[in-house]
């Protein structure tokens, strides 16, 4: 897991907000590798979550795998959360200022062999069965005060599976930790 200083966290929040603002302004955000240190240029999976000031979800998209450099993953996830989350209309001018941003930098993904290994509040979950897959970030279970089994059930629901599907032999349960911070 990356070691993110407070400066790194503030820089990443700035990248997320400025990337969305650039698109709203009709231009592409421009970031250069040389502008960032080795930590922010490390490959990492990341999610960006947009919330209204009342705490309502307004967008959340990211990647679980480390397929991009961290700062690029934040920029692309922020843009996708703002304009490509199919659950919401794309952001409109004037709306960004009314939103709070949260970033989740993904840790390693591990297969769960015993559900007792899952720690609510620390672990996020990925449940896969056939062509169905769902992911919930670690903070979701805490926000809704879910216990471990409810968290597993809700991850199944997110995947389009029935509650309890995580018990099936052909269902893969994985966990991950994340560094979560916001504005």
PyMOL commands that set and color helices and strands:
alter all, ss='L'
color gray80, all
select helices_A, chain A and resi 6-24+33-35+70-83+96-98+115-117+138-143+148-159+165-167
alter helices_A, ss='H'
color red, helices_A
select strands_A, chain A and resi 46-52+57-63+99-111+124-129+132-136+172-182
alter strands_A, ss='S'
color yellow, strands_A
deselect
rebuild
show_as cartoon
